[in-house]
Amino acid sequence: MKFLNPVYKRELKQTARMYRTPVLIFCYNAFLALFGLFSFYITFGKGNEYYNKLHYEDILTIYGIITGIEFILFLLLVPALTAGSISGEREKQTLDILLTTKLTPFQIILGKLLSSISIMILLAVSSLPIIALCFSIGGITLLDLAKFLLFLIVTAIYLGSISIFFSTYCKRTTAATVCSYFAMLVLVFLSLLLVIGVGILSLLNKEDISYHLSFLLTSCGKAIGNWIYILLLNPIISFFSMLKDQIGYGTQEGYLFLMSNGMSPFCYEHWFFISLILQLIVSLLFLWLASRKITPC
């Protein structure tokens, strides 16, 4: 413990002693288990009742639903837990005292981020038994589970670093939280709408537009061009790329859409890991900017 970041060690002790930590874990897993059991009931209970047969491949759909719900919970919780890291210290008038220690501003920022990420990792690990319901029938491997856990950790670091950046630039926690959620909306939804909008506006100038799916996807892809690489920073696209590798959803359509941009097969096949690496690089950039903001000089 003596080699840990002092800020992280203090935040870790405070988090473990707060009553809201077990309450958060209970509510998080209860909400996730509710959706998981409901998916099992709809898939196997109602499916057997109405169609008199079971489709065991539907277990992949249940896996997609459970992981999708957990991903949405991460998107909602990370900014809420991280946005007050520095602004909260400023409101309590303890930030100046913290800056007089031997810790560098980057170490302070990193300790705050690690404390928030630890809570999210705890939530992710505690939810593994619920996701493991899919193992009761099959179709999902331990490697898929480890890949999903890696994705959650990187997403927490990515969104957490953005929230800490706004926490250093905003004097109030409320303003930092609003800015963090707005930035998340820009990354998740507006970037996707921007790319699709570029493709649609480019297609409006063409007279021959077919409504066949494959032609529409390739035409839209050619119109988008290099704008498609913006989606490497979109966590939702990374999530669907992971599902594509694990359960094969949207494989053919995604191939047509991305290959029409002249994208290499290597980039398409390794989209998930390339996006994670880029998101970690962007996270380091935001952490560096945040540390520059709170430098006493």
C-alpha positions in Angstrom: 0.0 0.0 0.0 2.9 2.4 0.6 3.7 2.4 -3.1 0.2 3.5 -4.1 -0.7 7.1 -5.1 -1.5 8.9 -1.7 -4.6 10.5 -3.2 -5.8 7.2 -4.6 -5.2 5.5 -1.2 -7.1 8.2 0.7 -10.0 8.1 -1.7 -10.0 4.3 -1.6 -10.4 4.3 2.1 -13.1 6.9 2.1 -15.0 5.0 -0.6 -14.8 1.7 1.3 -16.1 3.4 4.5 -19.1 5.1 2.9 -22.5 3.5 3.2 -23.4 4.5 -0.3 -20.8 2.1 -1.8 -22.7 -1.2 -0.9 -26.0 0.5 -1.7 -24.7 1.4 -5.2 -23.4 -2.1 -5.8 -26.7 -3.6 -4.7 -28.8 -1.3 -6.8 -26.5 -1.7 -9.8 -26.6 -5.5 -9.8 -30.3 -5.6 -8.9 -31.2 -3.4 -11.9 -28.9 -5.5 -14.2 -30.3 -8.8 -12.8 -33.9 -7.6 -13.4 -33.2 -7.1 -17.1 -31.3 -10.4 -17.3 -34.0 -12.5 -15.8 -36.7 -10.6 -17.8 -34.7 -11.4 -21.0 -34.5 -15.1 -20.0 -38.3 -15.1 -19.4 -39.2 -13.5 -22.7 -36.8 -15.6 -24.7 -37.4 -19.0 -23.2 -40.7 -18.7 -21.3 -42.9 -16.8 -23.8 -41.0 -18.3 -26.8 -41.9 -21.8 -25.7 -45.5 -20.7 -25.0 -46.2 -19.0 -28.3 -44.0 -21.0 -30.7 -43.8 -24.4 -29.0 -40.1 -24.5 -29.6 -36.9 -23.1 -28.2 -34.1 -21.4 -30.1 -31.0 -21.8 -28.0 -29.1 -19.4 -30.2 -31.2 -16.7 -28.6 -28.9 -16.9 -25.7 -26.6 -14.6 -27.7 -29.4 -12.0 -27.8 -29.7 -12.2 -24.0 -25.9 -11.6 -23.8 -26.3 -8.6 -26.0 -29.1 -7.2 -23.9 -27.3 -7.6 -20.6 -24.0 -6.2 -21.8 -25.9 -3.3 -23.5 -27.7 -2.4 -20.3 -24.4 -2.5 -18.3 -22.7 -0.3 -20.9 -25.6 2.3 -20.6 -25.2 2.2 -16.8 -21.5 2.9 -17.2 -22.2 5.9 -19.5 -24.5 7.3 -16.9 -22.4 6.6 -13.8 -18.9 7.5 -14.8 -19.5 11.3 -15.3 -21.6 11.4 -12.1 -18.8 9.8 -10.0 -15.9 11.7 -11.6 -17.1 15.2 -12.4 -16.8 16.4 -8.8 -13.2 15.1 -8.2 -11.4 18.5 -8.4 -14.3 20.9 -8.2 -15.4 19.2 -5.0 -11.9 19.8 -3.5 -12.2 23.5 -4.7 -15.6 23.8 -3.1 -14.4 22.4 0.2 -11.3 24.8 0.0 -8.9 21.9 0.3 -7.4 22.0 -3.3 -4.8 24.6 -2.3 -3.7 22.5 0.6 -3.5 19.5 -1.6 -1.3 21.4 -4.1 1.2 22.3 -1.3 2.1 18.6 -0.9 5.0 16.9 -2.7 2.6 15.4 -5.2 2.7 16.8 -8.7 -0.6 18.0 -10.3 -0.6 15.0 -12.6 -0.3 12.6 -9.6 -3.3 14.4 -8.0 -5.3 14.0 -11.2 -4.3 10.4 -11.7 -5.2 9.5 -8.1 -8.6 11.1 -8.5 -9.2 9.2 -11.7 -8.0 5.8 -10.3 -10.4 6.2 -7.3 -13.4 6.7 -9.6 -12.2 3.9 -11.9 -11.9 1.5 -9.0 -15.5 1.9 -8.1 -16.5 1.2 -11.7 -14.2 -1.8 -11.9 -15.8 -3.0 -8.6 -19.2 -2.7 -10.2 -18.1 -4.5 -13.4 -16.5 -7.4 -11.5 -19.6 -7.7 -9.2 -21.8 -8.0 -12.2 -19.9 -10.9 -13.7 -22.1 -13.6 -12.1 -25.1 -12.0 -13.8 -23.5 -12.0 -17.2 -22.4 -15.6 -16.5 -26.1 -16.6 -16.7 -25.3 -16.9 -20.4 -22.9 -19.7 -19.6 -25.8 -21.8 -18.4 -26.7 -22.6 -22.0 -23.5 -21.8 -23.9 -22.4 -19.6 -26.8 -20.2 -17.2 -24.8 -16.6 -18.0 -23.8 -14.5 -16.7 -21.0 -12.4 -14.7 -23.5 -15.6 -12.8 -24.6 -16.2 -12.0 -20.9 -12.6 -10.8 -20.5 -12.9 -8.7 -23.6 -16.1 -7.0 -22.4 -14.4 -6.3 -19.0 -11.5 -4.7 -20.8 -13.9 -2.6 -22.8 -15.7 -1.4 -19.6 -12.4 -0.4 -18.0 -11.2 1.6 -21.1 -14.6 3.3 -21.3 -14.4 4.3 -17.7 -10.9 5.7 -18.2 -12.0 7.5 -21.3 -15.1 9.1 -19.9 -13.5 9.7 -16.5 -10.6 11.6 -17.9 -13.0 13.9 -19.8 -15.1 14.5 -16.7 -11.9 15.3 -14.6 -10.9 17.7 -17.3 -14.2 19.6 -16.9 -13.9 19.3 -13.1 -10.6 21.3 -13.2 -12.0 24.0 -15.5 -15.4 24.4 -13.8 -15.5 26.0 -10.3 -18.7 24.2 -9.3 -19.5 20.5 -9.4 -22.9 21.1 -11.0 -21.4 22.9 -13.9 -18.7 20.2 -14.3 -21.3 17.5 -14.3 -23.4 19.2 -16.9 -20.4 19.8 -19.1 -19.3 16.1 -18.7 -22.7 14.8 -19.7 -22.9 17.2 -22.7 -19.4 16.0 -23.8 -20.6 12.4 -23.5 -23.6 13.2 -25.7 -21.3 14.8 -28.3 -19.0 11.8 -28.4 -21.7 9.1 -28.3 -24.6 10.6 -30.4 -23.6 13.8 -32.2 -20.5 12.3 -33.7 -22.6 9.5 -35.2 -25.2 11.9 -36.4 -22.4 14.0 -38.0 -21.0 11.1 -39.9 -24.4 9.9 -41.1 -25.4 13.5 -42.0 -22.4 14.0 -44.1 -23.2 10.8 -46.0 -26.9 11.8 -46.5 -26.1 15.3 -47.6 -23.7 14.0 -50.2 -26.2 11.5 -51.5 -28.9 14.2 -52.0 -26.9 15.5 -54.9 -27.2 12.1 -56.7 -30.2 11.3 -58.8 -29.9 7.5 -58.8 -30.5 6.3 -55.3 -31.5 2.7 -54.7 -33.3 1.6 -51.6 -31.5 -1.8 -51.7 -29.7 -2.1 -48.4 -26.3 -3.1 -49.8 -26.3 -0.4 -52.4 -27.4 2.2 -49.9 -24.7 1.3 -47.5 -21.9 1.4 -50.1 -23.2 4.7 -51.5 -23.4 6.3 -48.1 -20.0 4.9 -47.2 -18.4 6.4 -50.3 -20.0 9.7 -49.5 -18.7 9.8 -46.0 -15.1 9.2 -46.9 -12.5 9.8 -44.2 -15.2 11.2 -41.8 -15.8 7.5 -40.7 -12.6 7.6 -38.6 -14.3 10.0 -36.2 -16.3 7.0 -35.0 -13.1 5.4 -33.6 -13.6 7.8 -30.6 -17.2 6.8 -30.2 -17.7 4.2 -27.4 -21.0 3.0 -28.8 -19.4 2.0 -32.1 -16.7 0.2 -30.1 -19.3 -1.7 -28.2 -21.1 -2.8 -31.4 -17.7 -3.7 -32.9 -17.2 -6.0 -29.9 -20.6 -7.6 -30.3 -19.8 -8.1 -34.0 -16.7 -10.0 -33.1 -18.5 -12.1 -30.4 -21.9 -12.8 -31.7 -21.8 -11.6 -35.3 -24.5 -9.0 -35.3 -24.4 -6.6 -38.3 -21.3 -8.2 -39.8 -22.3 -8.1 -43.4 -23.8 -4.6 -43.3 -20.9 -3.2 -41.3 -18.4 -4.8 -43.8 -20.2 -3.1 -46.8 -20.4 0.2 -45.0 -16.8 0.4 -43.9 -15.2 -1.2 -47.0 -16.9 1.3 -49.2 -14.8 4.0 -47.7 -11.6 2.4 -48.9 -10.8 1.2 -45.4 -8.3 -1.6 -45.2 -9.5 -5.1 -44.0 -7.0 -4.9 -41.2 -8.7 -1.7 -39.8 -12.1 -3.2 -40.1 -11.2 -6.5 -38.5 -9.3 -4.8 -35.6 -11.6 -1.8 -35.2 -12.3 -2.6 -31.6 -8.7 -2.6 -30.4 -7.7 0.4 -32.6 -10.6 2.4 -31.1 -9.5 1.4 -27.5 -5.9 2.5 -28.1 -7.0 5.8 -29.6 -9.4 6.4 -26.7 -6.6 5.8 -24.2 -4.4 8.3 -26.0 -7.2 10.9 -25.9 -7.6 10.1 -22.2 -3.9 10.9 -21.5 -4.3 14.1 -23.4 -7.3 15.2 -21.2 -5.4 14.2 -18.1 -2.4 16.2 -19.1 -4.6 19.3 -19.9 -6.3 18.9 -16.5 -3.0 18.7 -14.7 -1.8 21.9 -16.5 -4.9 23.7 -15.3 -4.3 23.1 -11.6 -0.6 23.8 -11.7 0.1 26.4 -8.9 2.3 28.5 -11.3 
